[in-house]
């Protein structure tokens, strides 16, 4: 005798969709952090006009990341490609900032947000289960 009802077992999701959902949650988390960074840079735009542009660009990137995460959860192939490109660019730029002696990566939070999260999203989307979730019907991953 099973403790789960037949309705619950009938609504279970196949394991191939877990990778896009987890990647979508990570991208939403990154977008939230980018949105907070962009909004917190707005007051500095009063003194320095360059910060206005940077805060606006950061907010627009955050909005694009929310949109990509939404389409990633819907398993759109183009969203997967865009997220892979965006995360790879972010990871390369963060690695460059880590190597340069300007002190951009101090502490565990910037390392987690700028290095670990993009690497985790890339690993999820490039893995076998990530490719299988985005494969067209009739093709193999």
C-alpha positions in Angstrom: 0.0 0.0 0.0 1.4 3.3 -1.0 1.1 6.5 1.1 0.9 8.7 -2.0 -2.4 9.1 -3.7 -2.9 8.1 -7.3 -3.4 11.8 -8.2 0.0 12.8 -6.8 1.8 9.9 -8.6 0.0 10.7 -11.9 1.3 14.3 -11.7 4.9 13.5 -11.2 7.3 15.3 -13.6 10.0 13.3 -15.5 13.5 13.8 -14.2 14.7 15.3 -17.4 12.9 18.6 -16.6 14.8 19.1 -13.4 17.9 20.7 -14.9 16.0 23.5 -16.7 13.9 24.2 -13.6 17.0 24.4 -11.3 18.9 26.5 -13.9 15.8 28.8 -14.1 15.8 29.3 -10.3 19.5 30.1 -10.4 19.1 32.6 -13.2 16.2 34.2 -11.3 18.4 34.5 -8.2 21.2 36.1 -10.3 18.6 38.5 -11.9 17.3 39.5 -8.5 20.9 40.3 -7.3 21.5 42.3 -10.5 18.3 44.2 -10.0 19.2 45.1 -6.4 22.7 46.2 -7.6 21.2 48.3 -10.3 18.6 49.9 -8.1 21.2 50.6 -5.4 23.5 52.4 -7.9 20.8 54.9 -8.8 21.5 57.3 -5.9 25.1 57.5 -6.9 24.0 58.7 -10.4 23.1 62.1 -8.8 26.9 62.7 -8.3 28.3 60.8 -11.2 26.4 60.6 -14.5 28.2 57.5 -15.5 26.5 55.6 -12.7 23.1 56.5 -14.2 24.0 54.6 -17.3 25.5 51.7 -15.5 22.5 51.4 -13.2 20.1 51.5 -16.2 22.2 48.9 -18.1 22.3 46.6 -15.0 18.5 46.9 -14.5 17.9 46.1 -18.2 20.2 43.1 -18.0 18.3 41.9 -14.9 15.0 42.2 -16.7 16.4 40.3 -19.7 17.6 37.6 -17.3 14.1 37.3 -15.7 12.7 36.9 -19.2 15.3 34.3 -20.2 14.6 32.4 -16.9 10.9 32.3 -17.7 11.6 30.9 -21.2 14.2 28.5 -19.9 11.6 27.0 -17.6 9.3 26.7 -20.6 12.2 24.7 -22.3 12.7 27.0 -25.2 15.9 26.1 -27.1 16.8 29.6 -28.0 16.6 30.6 -24.3 19.0 27.8 -23.4 21.5 29.1 -26.0 21.2 32.7 -24.8 21.6 31.7 -21.2 24.6 29.6 -22.0 26.2 32.6 -23.9 25.3 35.0 -21.1 26.6 32.8 -18.4 29.8 32.0 -20.3 30.4 35.7 -20.9 29.7 36.4 -17.2 32.1 33.7 -16.1 34.9 34.8 -18.4 34.5 38.4 -17.3 34.5 37.4 -13.6 37.6 35.2 -14.0 39.3 38.2 -15.7 38.4 40.4 -12.7 39.6 37.7 -10.4 43.0 37.6 -12.1 43.5 41.4 -12.3 44.9 43.0 -9.2 42.1 45.5 -8.7 40.4 43.8 -5.7 37.1 43.1 -7.4 36.6 39.7 -5.8 36.9 40.1 -2.0 35.0 37.7 0.2 32.8 34.6 -0.4 29.7 36.4 -1.7 31.2 37.8 -4.9 32.9 34.5 -5.6 29.6 32.7 -5.1 27.5 35.1 -7.2 30.1 35.8 -10.0 31.8 32.4 -10.3 29.9 29.5 -8.7 26.4 30.4 -9.8 27.3 30.9 -13.5 29.4 27.7 -13.5 26.4 25.8 -11.9 24.0 27.1 -14.6 26.4 26.2 -17.4 26.9 22.7 -15.9 23.2 22.2 -15.6 22.4 23.3 -19.2 25.4 21.5 -20.8 24.9 18.3 -18.9 23.2 15.3 -20.5 19.9 15.8 -18.7 20.0 19.5 -19.6 20.5 18.7 -23.3 17.8 16.0 -23.2 15.2 18.4 -21.7 15.7 20.7 -24.6 15.9 18.1 -27.3 13.3 18.1 -30.0 10.9 15.1 -30.0 12.3 12.3 -32.1 16.0 13.4 -31.6 18.5 12.2 -29.1 20.6 14.4 -26.9 
